[in-house]
């Protein structure tokens, strides 16, 4: 079973930057489509970004497009989410997830595509 562990969350001021990481064990991130989701208190889980297994195609929610970047480092078996120009609305617990197979990139907005999930890391954007 694949284990995913997020790290790097914390408190950052509006307009600041933060990078969260998702380390994998029991599998390789290159073998899965990887995604980031977030959930704020009282809100539903929200898709943030995804990167495909093949070709490394990326896809972003409109709310983060141009500010966030998803990437992977196969040598470190880690997926990253670089978050720039952070807003208070970005405050949430950020979860990474892994989806098997070859999929249409836009389908990765659907949490049901994912079979492995991390426990999440808290990101708080506040002055």
C-alpha positions, 0 to 999 in steps of 0.5 A: 500500500502506498503511503503519502505524507505531506509536510511543509505547511505553516503560517505565512502572510498574505502575498507570501510563498510556501512550498508543501511536499508529499513524500511517497513510500511503497510506490513511486510518484512517477507511477501515479497521477498525483493531485493536491486537494484542500479543505477549509473548516466548514467547506467541502474538499476542493481540487487544487492541482494535478500532474499526470503520470505520463508527460507530466501534464499539469492542471489547476483550479482557476482559483490558484492558476498562475499562483501555484505550481505542482511538480515532482522529483522522481529521484526524491519520490516527492511531489511538491506544491509551490504556492505564491501570492498566497491569499487568506482564502488559501487557508486550508489543510492540504492533502496530496493523493495518488490516482492510478492508470492513464486518465484524462488530465481534467478528470483528476479534479474528481477525488474519486479518481484517487485511491491513496491519500495523505493526512494533510498539512495545515497552511494558514495565510494570515497577517 
